[in-house]
Amino acid sequence: MRKIELKYHHYLYLVILFTAPLLLWGILQILPTFDDWNTLSSPNFDADWTKYFLPLGSFWRPFDATFGYISAQNYQLFPNLNHICIFIGHLINTFLVYQITSLLKFNQLSRSIATTLFYLSPCTLATVLACDSLNQTYSQLWGLLTIWIYLSVDGRKKYMLWLGTVIIAALAKENGLAWAVVPPIFAYGFRLISVRRLRKDILFGLSIAILYAVVRLSLPQYGDYNPDYQTFSLVRRLQEIAMLFVNTFFAIDIMSFVHQPSRTLLPLGIITFILSIPFIYALLRTNKYWKTREFMSLIVCALIVVSPNLLLSLSMMNAYAPLGMFAVLIGYLVNTMHKNLFPKVAFSLYIISAIIVATHYWYSSWKTSLTGQELAQEVIRKSKYKAAKAYCLQIESNIPKFSSFYVTANDAFGWGIAVMHETGYQWPQELKDTTIQQNTKPKEIQRIIQHAFNKGYDCVWIVDNAEVQVIEKPDFNR
């Protein structure tokens, strides 16, 4: 049995090794869309660039600001530099999941399944395929590293490293601060520390959180808080939680079920659902272990890590945050199973399903992201002059989007920023945008265009789905 486990283990890791270059190549084909265009990690040409290293409203992400500054020095690095660093971070996270399950002395099959699930889970796709998710990836990386440090390092050195990694995780993304209390809860769940040590170390973790808060509040802050964080819809949040649950435990092509333009691929969704069922059934058979300290502690750790998103906003990208804990949880359940062929076959079917989902989501992400570049090139071809100031008038799309996997032309165009990127950020130097409804009357559109010209804009770009019209100011001065 030991020999069979080792063979299975090596087979899975050879798959990771040989698929990584192919996956990276695929990721590099995806162009920026929507938030990718205007987050801190996109090229930042602001002369006062140092302020972005300080708290900006609800964000304090100096690492993102660093990438924005680097990309501004050579705009051609964007988005490929982001893609490469995100994928490297994901590979390191995959390795950390393996290391943590090894420290817990899971058998080889459990380690392999936990690690491979983290590597290929649909939960990773919104993060790995985007180029504005450096913060999500590296918050997880430094967070998982806190657990590895807590379990493998002793004495004062452990607490110093724990302090450092939590602060870095929080500076990568705010929910990284949750890792200040996760390691002792994790260790207590697996009976590696006593209740007394648990209490002391949680107090230490809370002290780290307080230290971070004091430093952050003492620094000057710029910008406004994200308005999305100031609204709460119970129905929407329950829908997001349901989506998180399904994406975490199943490898289902959800897009083919819920996204109207993708319903022609409904049979693909049904196939992935069927392929996922055997592995879910295998996990359900372990229900006698659901009340154990180990199981409950992993659930608590996952909830703590994702809690900021549960309170504020829970997108498909945020599903990456608790995935490390869920991967260990699934590894734990597999570790309790009888050593027979069924879990291996069931998980193999699950992986086939995950690959189908990843292929579909990648293709949709790639295909719809190309629209931004195509529209930008069309604007450049239709422009007689290199406009210094441009006004982008976007007609709201009637095509529904699906997360970052199926975006509208407006999202891909990025409010006109795609043109700036295509011209090497040479023109336009100033850009303003407005989105109007599909049924807006022509007279109202003409009024907006005239208002833009009166305000000194040199041209107006009207974007309607995959078509763009360039209207230049009649008396534009060359």
N, C-alpha and C positions, 0 to 999 in steps of 0.2 A: 504493500500500500504506500509506503514511504516513497518508493521509486516512482510509482504512478503519479503521486502528488508533485514530485519534483519535475517530472516531464510536463505536466499540465502547467506548472508554474513557469517553466522556461518557455513553453509555447506562447503563453499570454504575453510575456515580456518581449519576446521576439516580434510579436505582432505590433506592440507599441513602438519598438525600435524601428521597424521597417515602414510603419505607417506615418511616423512623425514627419519625414520630409514631404510626403504627399499632402498631408494635412496642412503643413505650413505653406506649400505652394498654393493650395486652394484658398487659404485665408488671404494670401497676398493679392489675390485677384479682386477682392472685395474693396470697393471704393467707399469713401466716407458718405454718410447720409445723416440727416437730421442733427441730433446732438453732437455727432462726430465733428461737425463743422465749427461749432462755437464753444466747445468745452475748453478748460484750461490746458489740456494736452494738445490742442490744435495750434498751429502757428500763431504766435502772439506778437504783433508788430507795434504794440502800444509803447510809446517812448517812455512812459512811466511804468515799465514792466516790473520793477521791484515790488510794487504794491500787491502783486498777485501771489507773493510768497507769504503774505499776511492773511488773516481771516477775511473772507469775502462773504458777508451775509451768513448763510447757514453752512458755508464750506471753509475749510482750512486744509488745503492740499498742496503743499509746496512741491511735492514730487511731480504732480501734474503740471504745475507752473514751470518746473525745470524743463519738461519735455516741450512745452509750448515755446519756451525761449530757445531751446536747441533747434526746433523745427523752423523757427523764424530766421535762424542763421543760414539754413539751407532748406528751403521749402520743399525740395524734392525728397527729403527724408520722410515727409508726411504723405500717406499714412503708414508706409511700410515699416518704419522704425517702431511705431506703436504696435503694429501687428506682430512683429518679431519678438518684441519684449513681452507682450501679453502671452504669446505662445510659449516662450521660454519659462515665464512665470507659472503657466499652467502645468508644464512638464515637471517643474520643481515641486509644485503642490501635489502632483501625482506621486512623486517619489516620497514626499513627506507622509502621505497617507500610508504608503507601504512601510515606512520606518516606524510610524506610530503603531500600526497593527503588529509589527515585529516585536516592539517593546512590550506589547500586551500578550505576546506569545500565542497569537492565533496560529492555527495550522496553515500550511502553505496554500491550500485551496481557498481558505477564507481571506488570506492576504491578497492573493491574486484577484479574487472577485471584487473585494473592496477597492483595490487600486484600479482595476480595469473599468469598473463602474464609474469611478470618479473621472477617469480619463475620457470616457465616451458618453457619459450621461447626457440626455437632451438638456439637462439643467445648465450645462456648460456653454451651450451654443450661443446664447445671446451675449455672453461675456467674451468668448473666444473669437467669435466672428466680427465683433465690433472693434473699433479702434479708439474709443473713448473710455474703455474699461480697464485701463491700467490700474486705477484706484481699486476696483473690485478684485482684480487678480492678486495684487500685492498686499492688500489688506488681509486676504485669505492666507497668503504665503507667510507673512510675519505672524499671523495668528496661529497657524498650524505649527510654526516654529516655536511659539511659546509653550505649546504642549510637549513637543519633543524635548525642549530644554528642561521643562519641569519634571519630566519623567527620567531624564538621563543625566542631569547635572546635579551636584550636591552642594550644600553649604552656601556661603555668601555669594559665590559666583552665580549660582542659580538665580538668586533674587535680583542681582544686578543685570543679568542678561534678560530676565523676565521683564524688568522695568523698561529696558531699552527696546525690546521687541514690541511690547505693547504700545509704547509711544510712537514708534515707527509705523505700526499698523494703523494707529489712529490718524497719523499724518498722511497716510496713504488714502484712507477713507474713514469717516467719523465712526462708523459702526465697528471699526477695529478696536475701539476702546472696550468693547464687550469682552475681549480676550483677557482683560485684567482679572476677571473672576472665573473664567471658564476652566483653566488648568487644574485648580484644586478640586473643583466639582467633578471634573473628568477623572482625576486620580482617585478621589474618594469612591466614586462609582465602581471602580475596578479594585477596590480594597487595597490601594497602595499607600494610603495615608489614614491617620486616625481622625476622629471627629474633632479632637482638640487642634490638630494641625490644620484641618479644614477651616475652622473658625479663624485661626491666626492668619492663614494665607488669604482668606477672603478679605479680611481687614487690610492686609497689605495691598491686595488688588484694588480695593476701594480707595486706598491712599493714592495709588497711581492715577486713578480716575480724577480724584480731587486735584492732584498736581497738574494734570493736563488742563482741567477746567480753569484753574487759577491762572496758569500761563496764558491760555487762550483769551480769557476775559481781560487780562492786563495789557494785551496788545491792541494797537489801533485796528479798527475794522472798517472795511469798505463794502459798498454794494448793499443790495437789499436781500431779504430772505426770499427763498423760492416760494411763490404763492401757492404752489401745489402742496407745500408742507403745512399750509394754514387752513386747508379744507379737509373734511373727513366725510366719507360716504360709507356707511356700514355695508350696503349691498355690494358696492365695488370692492371693498376690502375682503368680503367673503368670497367673491369671485376670484380675487387674486390669490387668496389662501388655497382655494380649491385647485387653481392652476398650479400653484407651487407643489401641492401634494401629488397631483397626477404626474407632473414632470419629474418629481423626485423618485417615485416608486415604479413608474411605468416608463416604457420607451415607446410612446404612442405618437403618431403623426397627428397631433391635435389640430394643426392648421387645416388639414383636409376635412375635418369635421366642422369647425366653427368659422372658417374664413370663406366667404361666399365665392370669390374668384378661384379658390383652390379646391372646391368641392368636386371638380371633375376627377380628382385623385382620391375620392372617398374610398375606393377599394384598397388603396394603399394604406389608408388609416385603419381599415378593418383588419388588414393583414398584420400590421404592426401591433394592434391590440391583441390579436390571437397569439402572436409570437411572444408577447409579454406575459401572458397569463400563466404559463407553467412556472416561471420563476417567482411570480407573485404568490402562486399557490404554495410553492415550497416555503416561502417566508411565512405565510399564514399558518402553516403546519407547526411552526415554532412558537405558537401563542402562549405556551406554558412558561416561556422565558420573558414574556412581556412585562411581568411584574417584578422582575429582578432589579437589583440595585444598578447593575450595569446598563440595562435597557433604559431605565428611567433617567439615569444621569445623562446618557447620550441625548435623550429627548430634551431634557432641560438645557443642556449645552447648546443644542441646535436652536432652541427657542431664544436663548439669550443672544446668540450671535445674530439672529435675524430680527430681534425685537425692534431695533430702530426702524427697520423697513416696514414691519408690521404696523408701527405707529404712524409712520409718515407716508411712505409710498413703496409699494411692492410690485416691481416690474419683473419681467422674465429674467432680466439681467441680475436682479437681486437674489434670484434662486441659487446663484453660485455661492452666496455667503454661507449658508448652513450645510452645503453639500459635503464638505469634509467630514462633518459629524455624522451625517446620514450614511456616508460611505462606510465609516467605521461601524455604525449601527448595523448595517446590512452584513458587514464582515463578521460582526459578533454573532448574528443570528445563524449565518452559514457555519460558523465555528461550533454551534450547538447541534448541527444536523448529523445524522448518521452518515458514515462515509460510504456512500453508494454512488451509482452512476447518475441518478436523477438530477441532483443539483447541478452537475456539470453540463448535462444536456440542456436543462432548463435555462441555465445562464448563457449557454452558447446561442440559444434561440433569442434570448433577450438582447445579446450583443448584435446579432444579425438585424434585429428590429431597430436598435439604436443607430446602426450604420445606415439603414434605410432613411430614418428620420434626419440624420445629419446630412445625408446627400441631398435630400429634398430641400431642407432649410438652407443649406449652403447655396444650392442652385438659385433659389428664390432671392436670397440676399445678394448674390453676385449679379443676377440678371436685372433686378430692379435698381441696384446701385449704379449700373452703367448709364441709366437715364440722366443722372446729374451731369456726367461728363459729356454726353451727347448734346444735352441742352446748352451747356456752356460753350461747346464748340460751335453750335448753331448761332448763338449770340455773337460770338467773335466773327463768324463769317458774314453775318448780316449787318455788323456795325461798320459804318464808314469811318468812324473816328474812335480813338481811344479815350473814352469818356472818363473824366475825373470824378464825376458824381453820377451815380446811377440809382434809379428808383425801380424796385422790383414789385410788380403788381401780380400777386398770385391769386388765381381763381380757385376757390376751395374745390378739392377733388371729390368726385362722387364715388371713387374707387376705395373701398375700405382697406386699411393697412392691417398688418398683423405683426405686432412688436417691431423688431428691426429686421425681420426676415422677409417681409413683403412691404415695401415702402412705396409711397406715392411719388410722383414726379416732383412735387413741391419739396418733399422731404429730401430727395436725392439732390435737388438743385440747391438746397440749403440757403434759401432766401437770397440767392444770387452769389453766395460765397464760392460756389463751384467755378464761377467765371474768374474770380480773383485768383483762385488756385491755378486755373488753366493758363492764366496770363503771367504766372510767376509773381503774383501779388503786385504787379506793376500798375494795373488799372482794373476797376476803378479804385480810387483811394477812399472814397466815401460811398456807403451803400445804405439805403433805407428800404424797408419792405412793408407792404400791407397785403392782407388776405381778404378777399371779398367773396361773397356767396355766388353760386352758379347763376342764380336768377337776377343778378344785378343788372339794371337797365343800362343800355349803351350810353345814355346821357350822363349817368352817374360815373361811368368809367371815364368818359371824356372830361368830366369835371375834375376827377382825381389826377388825370394826366396833366391838365392845364395847371392845377395847383402845384404839381411837382415841378413843372417848368418855371412857374412863378417863384418857387423857392430856390431856384438856381441849379436844379438837377439837369444834366445834359441829355439824359435819355431815360426812357421808361421801357422796361422789359415786362411784357405781359405773358405769364406762364399759365397755360391751360392744359392740364394733364401733360402729354408728351410733346406739346407744341409750344413754340415761343415766338412772340412778335416783338421786334425792336422798333421803337418809335423814338427818333432823335429830334432834339430841339431844332426848329427851323433855322434859327439864327446862331447856331452853335459856332463858336469861334475856334478855329483850328489852332 
